[in-house]
Each structure stands twice: as structure tokens, then as C-alpha cells.
């Protein structure tokens, strides 16, 4: 242990003192420099920020003024056209013509009268549209019927009622309704045209008032979107990376981005700090309902949206944030009051890249960092030179101390320093002379101390370690010089070496033994020791120290813990296994119940909706088709009868040329063949209509949720209806042989049984690779009704036969089957207190037999 002490004595002063000198040199010289540089950088940064912010604010203000001026002109145009007498007369005549026609708006828009009026009276509007650059001009009556549109571009609107038709929910329709109520102009926010891909519609709407002050309709001007883009594309005052753009309350862009080749209008969402600040203020002021923005209630709380108490509007402030491209920018924004008066809420944002805005500040920062780096290098060189002059004499003195501590009292300290270090050298010389006169050999005592197998530790009266033998140091992996002077309690897991009771016993008897304590080694290894403690008193009974002897009992404790852990683990494992079995059984039952209920409800609800929709959509047209075909048959018979009478009359004409000409045309037109074939065509059409009616009737079964309440039903009819439903799956794969027995009505859930039969028939069809047979038989035995389904498909292997009704088990390819059809079928039959069994010969055939009890009363 002497060698580590020597190395430590040589390294410690050199490392600690030089580090301290270097630290203080750096602290004194670099900190003032860093402070001055930081203040300079902040001043430059703030100045550049103010300059860039002012440029952005001026650009945003200029664009706002352009927009407000532009829309003021659009409002003036609209106001002029809504009050123009020619336009009022044109709208009145269109409205009167439409009402007198008695036609629907779709038919009227395609008619001659509408075209005539449009050509005659719409010329002024066309000239206005061409002169002022509007895309289209629309006229509507007060009920929302679109009566006039100039360009062919928007003819998809014609013949439409904008209030009740397919455009009822559009922004254009909402603006029209507001204008009809308030009588003032409104803008309809951007929206994609429903019939022309990627084209954005944008209208300004005004109610039209007649001579008596009544609102008779609406006039709408379609504003070109590119004109807004052109204004926002001006980059004056925005530098090389700046841009301005508009956003709506949905945070979608209303103008194109100069950074994207594709259109960003209504395609890019601006979810940035600046945009959210504007949106939150608009919501807090009550201008926008946060529910219309797509923000949920929890998100509203996250964004600090106060939906109950409006606050004063906060102006947009300049800020640095990530823009929609993920680039760090400096941005400002403002709302556009003119547009809010016209019913839409847009914000104008102006942004410039942070790197461009603060470019000169970043150059200054790099210069400052370079200066600091050079200064640090210079200070380090100076401090190392000066520390060497100070530390070298101390290192020399430290190198001589190990010889002195080993007992060499003749060491000659040759340090000639005239400062405090020289005084220290003189003191060591005097101490060596004194020790040489008083020191005796302790080798014999030290050998006894170090040769002990057990741990021996000598403590001071206040329980600090005075010395310890080698066994204690090896046990805890600490060197002696480290543990000397430390509290003995620091090496225990508990807080004190002795409890109060044990300390009282030690003071009373002078010793205490067989104490079990836990020591902690350098690497946090817990070591159990059996400890004996005794006091070491002088002749007067005063405690001079405490002697502790300890024995390592790690092995004994290990065996005891293994035995206890084994017994405890055995009991806990048994309890754990029992609990796991219970949990698994309960989880399996819950899974089966949840899976069956959820999947069955979803499947039946979807099938019911589909069947109801199909039945409703088919019933109406097939009704009038059948009626028309029957009427056509009656008309055909009358035509046939009339032609027969004509033939008789022609045969009585003496003019042979006339008769020959009639016969020639009769043959050319194949009239005889047509007369004979008409009856066949009508008959086949009626048969087809009958088949459709039958399928619709079968589909109606699936619109009744009769699984809620049992009813009397015919099993044969349930199978027929199910077969009709899946006929498209079956007819190309198999020939169906039906052998239905005489079965009475029974109490059951026909809708659920139909689901079982559908699952079995679909599985049978899927099992047949090319073409085969499906045989269906029903019969009654005693108080039970049976239905069997046999197919000549690929069959089921023996190992899978017992798994066929397990949830999620399927032999079909991935993506084709879910493995739940037969599991649900099994649960449905169990609900009827019946059974379902399956037999199969792999590669040849499969047979399902369903049995339900016969119940003759509800």
C-alpha cells in the first residue's frame, strides 16, 4: 500500500494546484471579455431584429392597404350592378319566366325561353364582366335558384338550387343566405369547385332590391384568385427569402407560396406560432366559433382559448418560429378589417428567414467566438508557465516525503526557496530531528496486527477509524489511507454502528459481542459480519479508543437466504399458477363474449343498412318498370290487332301495285317477326322484374333486427332467402340441389339463422375450386328440425376439424377470411339451444348439419 501513497503524493499537488491557478487566470481574464462580447452581440442582434421587424411590418401594412383597396373596388362594382335598373329588370323577367314555365329549375335552365332572355338582356353583364376581369357573374332568385351565369366555365351551377341542392353547404351558399337576410355584401371564402379539379371559387354577393324596396334575389361576382396571388407575390421590402401570404380561420393558405411548385391554396396548413396567435385572439373575441376551426375542446384548452369571456384583441408581435416548411423565420402578421366586414376572417403573414434577418449578427458572433478562443489559448500558456514556477518546489518536497514516512529520518531537504515553501522545508527538518530522538520500532506489533484472519479495526472514542488491519481493507476494497479518519458508521447499511440499547450495554460492561451487521464495500457489495466491540480505557478509566473484531459470515447468510427463498418461492409459484389459470379462463370467456357481440353487431348493422338501402333503391324503379312493361304489353296487343285489321283491309284492295308495295315493305321491315317477338320480349322482361322483386323481398329480411325478439318462421324460407342473397357467390361455382322437407313454423330468430346459412353457403362455394355440387336438405325428427349442407369441395383435414368453430381460425388465404364466421354461427345456434356439427373427407366433401329444437308457440 506504500506505492499508491507515493504516487498520490507525487501527483496530487501538481494536478490540484496547477488546475486552481489556471482556473483563476481564466476566470479573471475571460469572463470580462465574454461579458463585453455578449452585450455587443445582443445590441447588434436587437438592432437587426428591429430593422427586419420594421421591414416586415411595412410590407404587411402595404399589402393590407392593397387588399382593402382592391376589395373596396369590388364592393363598389357589386353595389353598382345590384342597383343597375337593367339588371333588376333582367332578374325580374328571369324570375317571372321561370315561375310561369311550371318547370323545375333543371329543366328551365336548358329551355329556349331561358336562352332567349339570357341573350337578349344579359349583354350588359357580359360587357361588364369582360371589361373588369371578373371570371363570372351569377343571378339567383330569393329561393336560391341559379337563373343566369355568363361563362361556360361555371355551367355546372346551372339548373341548381343553391340553397337545397348539392351546393347547399358551400361557402357561396352561406354568403348568399346572409346577404338575403342582412341586405349587405358578403364574401364567400375560398373553396374547391366541385366539378372542376383543383379550381378555387371565390365570390362576392349582394342582395338585389326591386323598385318597391323588396329583396328579389342576388347578384354574385366571381373574383379571380390569381389577382390576389399577384398582389401577395410582390416581395418589396422582404429581402431574398421573405414572402407574404394569407391564411383563413382553418389555417389553410389562401395564396400560393413562392417556395412550392405545386399549388398551396387550400392545400397547406399553417400551424405556426404566429398563425395560432391570430386564431386564438379571433376565437376569444367571439369572431370565430372554435368548433368550426376543427379544434376540439381539449385542444382549445391546450391553446389557452377562452370560449366564455372575450378579451381585447392583441396585435401580432414579431417572433421567431418554425414556418410551414420547417425553416426558422422572423414573422409578423395582421388581420384584415375590410374582409371581416365582408364576412370572412383572413390573416396576412409576412416572414423572412432568420439566417437572412440576423446574418450580420451571426458574423459578429463568429468573430467574438474566435477572439475568445485566442484569448483562452494565450491565458492557458501564461498560466501554465507561472504555475510551473510555483508548483515545482512543492513537487520536489512531496517526492522526499515518502522516504520520511518510511522511517528515514536522515532525509536532506535541498529546497532553497526564500518564500513560504522554504519555511515549510525548514519545519520538516526540525520535525525529523525530533522524531529521530523519540521513535521506537513497531514492526513486531504491526506483524501481529496484520497477520490476523479476522477483521480488526481500532476506533477513536467518537467512532472514527484510527487504523485497521489488512483483512478489513481487502474486505471493503479501500486503501488504509482512505478509510483513516472516517466514521465507522459510513460503512454500514444502517445509520449507526450500535443502537442506543447496545451502546448502553457497552458502556456498562465494557464489551458487547455477536452483533450481526451489514458492511458495504467500495463497489456496493453488502457483506454480513459477526461483530464484537470492546472499550480500551486508560489507568484512570477514561476511554482511549474502541476495538472492533469482526468475522465474515457471508457464506452462512447465503445458505440461510437460499433456504428461505426456496420455501417462499415454492409457495408464491403455486399461488401465481392458480391465479394465472383463473385469469386466463376469465379472459377467454370475456374475449369470446366481446368478440361475438361486437363483430355480430357490426356485421348485422352493416348488412341491415346495405339491404335496406338496396331494397329501397330497387323497389321504386322496379315497380314502375313492371307497370310500364304490362302497359306496353297491352299496347302491343292493340297494335297487333290493328295491323291484322289493316292486313284484312289491304287484301281487299284491287290495286295490286299498292298491295305488292305494302308486302315488300312488310318483309323489308320484318314486321311479322317483330309482332311475334314483342310478346316474348315482354314476357322475359316481366320474368326478370319478378326475379328482382323476389331478391328485394329476401333482402328485406336483413333490414329487421329480429334477433331482439323471437318470431315464428319457416326454416325452408330462411334458407331460400339466404341462397338468393349469396347466389352471385354460388352460381358460378356449384349446382345447388334442394331437397326441402315438410317443416312446420317454429319459434326462432330468422335473421340470425339466415346469417348462419349464409356463412355455410359462402364457405361451401369457396371450398369448390372449379365447379361442384351443393346439396341442401331439411327434415324434422321428433321435436327437432334439421338442415344439412353438403358440398363437393376440398374438404377439411382431420387436424383442423376440431378447430373449425374456434374464433379467428381460418384455412383461407390472408385477407380473404377473418376466422369469425363459423364462430359466430356456432354462438347463434347455441342461442337457439341447438347444435351444429361438421363431417368431412379431405379433398372430397364437407357436410354441416344444423339442429334447432321445434317450438310451436311464441
C-alpha positions, 0 to 999 in steps of 0.5 A: 500500500506504500506505492499508491501513497507515493504516487498520490503524493507525487501527483496530487499537488501538481494536478490540484494546484496547477488546475486552481491557478489556471482556473483563476487566470481564466476566470479573471481574464475571460469572463470580462471579455465574454461579458463585453462580447455578449452585450455587443452581440445582443445590441447588434442582434436587437438592432437587426431584429428591429430593422427586419421587424420594421421591414416586415411590418411595412410590407404587411401594412402595404399589402393590407392597404392593397387588399382593402383597396382592391376589395373596396373596388369590388364592393363598389362594382357589386353595389353598382350592378345590384342597383343597375335598373337593367339588371333588376329588370333582367332578374325580374323577367328571369324570375317571372319566366321561370315561375310561369314555365311550371318547370323545375329549375333543371329543366328551365335552365336548358329551355329556349325561353331561358336562352332567349332572355339570357341573350337578349338582356344579359349583354350588359353583364357580359360587357361588364364582366369582360371589361373588369376581369371578373371570371363570372357573374351569377343571378339567383332568385330569393329561393336560391335558384341559379337563373343566369351565369355568363361563362361556360366555365361555371355551367355546372351551377346551372339548373341548381338550387343553391340553397337545397341542392348539392351546393347547399353547404358551400361557402357561396351558399352561406354568403348568399343566405346572409346577404338575403337576410342582412341586405349587405355584401358578403364574401364567400371564402375560398373553396374547391369547385366541385366539378372542376379539379383543383379550381378555387371559387371565390365570390362576392354577393349582394342582395338585389332590391326591386323598385318597391324596396323588396329583396328579389334575389342576388347578384354574385361576382366571381373574383379571380384568385390569381389577382390576389396571388399577384398582389401577395407575390410582390416581395418589396421590402422582404429581402431574398427569402421573405414572402407574404401570404394569407391564411383563413380561420382553418389555417389553410393558405389562401395564396400560393407560396413562392417556395412550392411548385405545386399549388398551396391554396387550400392545400397547406396548413399553417400551424405556426406560432404566429398563425395560432396567435391570430386564431386564438385572439379571433376565437376569444373575441367571439369572431370565430366559433372554435368548433368550426376551426376543427379544434376540439375542446381539449385542444382549445384548452391546450391553446389557452382559448377562452370560449366564455369571456372575450378579451381585447384583441392583441396585435401580432408581435414579431417572433421567431418560429418554425414556418410551414416548411420547417425553416426558422423565420422572423414573422409578423402578421395582421388581420384584415378589417375590410374582409371581416366586414365582408364576412370572412376572417383572413390573416396576412403573414409576412416572414423572412428567414432568420439566417437572412434577418440576423446574418450580420449578427451571426458574423459578429458572433463568429468573430467574438467566438474566435477572439475568445478562443485566442484569448483562452489559448494565450491565458492557458500558456501564461498560466501554465508557465507561472504555475510551473514556477510555483508548483515545482518546489512543492513537487520536489518536497512531496517526492522526499516525503515518502522516504520520511514516512518510511522511517528515514529520518536522515532525509536532506531537504535541498529546497532553497526557496526564500518564500513560504515553501522554504519555511515549510522545508525548514519545519520538516527538518526540525520535525525529523530531528525530533522524531529521530530522538523519540521513535521506537520500532513497531514492526513486531506489533504491526506483524501481529496486527496484520497477520490476523484472519479476522477483521480488526479495526481500532476506533477513536472514542467518537467512532472514527477509524484510527487504523485497521488491519489488512483483512478489513481493507481487502474486505471493503476494497479501500486503501488504509489511507482512505478509510483513516479518519472516517466514521465507522458508521459510513460503512454500514447499511444502517445509520449507526454502528450500535443502537442506543440499547447496545451502546448502553450495554457497552458502556456498562460492561465494557464489551458487547459481542455477536452483533450481526451487521451489514458492511458495504464495500467500495463497489456496493457489495453488502457483506454480513459480519459477526461483530464484537466491540470492546472499550480500551480505557486508560489507568484512570478509566477514561476511554482511549479508543474502541476495538472492533473484531469482526468475522465474515459470515457471508457464506452462512447468510447465503445458505440461510437466504437460499433456504428461505427463498426456496420455501417462499418461492415454492409457495408464491409459484403455486399461488401465481399458477392458480391465479394465472389459470383463473385469469386466463379462463376469465379472459377467454370467456370475456374475449369470446363474449366481446368478440361475438357481440361486437363483430355480430353487431357490426356485421348485422348493422352493416348488412341491415343498412346495405339491404335496406338501402338496396331494397329501397333503391330497387323497389321504386324503379322496379315497380314502375318498370313492371307497370310500364312493361304490362302497359306496353304489353297491352299496347302491343296487343292493340297494335297487333290487332290493328295491323291484322285489321289493316292486313284484312283491309289491304287484301281487299284492295284491287290495286295490286301495285299498292298491295305488292308495295305494302308486302315488300315493305312488310318483309323489308321491315320484318314486321311479322317477326317483330309482332311475334317477338314483342310478346316474348320480349315482354314476357322475359322482361316481366320474368326478370322484374319478378326475379328482382322483386323476389331478391328485394323481398329476401333482402328485406329480411336483413333490414329487421333486427329480429334477433331482439325478439323471437318470431315464428318462421319457416326454416325452408324460407330462411334458407331460400332467402339466404341462397338468393342473397349469396347466389352471385357467390354460388352460381358460378361455382356449384349446382345447388340441389334442394331437397326441402322437407315438410317443416312446420313454423317454429319459434326462432330468430330468422335473421340470425339463422339466415346469417348462419346459412349464409356463412355455410353457403359462402364457405361451401362455394369457396371450398369448390375450386372449379365447379361442384355440387351443393346439396341442401336438405331439411327434415324434422325428427321428433321435436327437432328440425334439421338442415344439412349442407353438403358440398363437393369441395376440398374438404377439411383435414382431420387436424383442423376439424376440431378447430373449425368453430374456434374464433379467428381460425381460418384455412383461407388465404390472408385477407380473404377470411377473418376466422369469425364466421363459423364462430359466430354461427356456432354462438347463434345456434347455441342461442337457439339451444341447438347444435351444429356439427361438421363431417368431412373427407379431405379433398372430397366433401364437407357436410354441416348439419344444423339442429334447432329444437321445434317450438310451436308457440311464441 
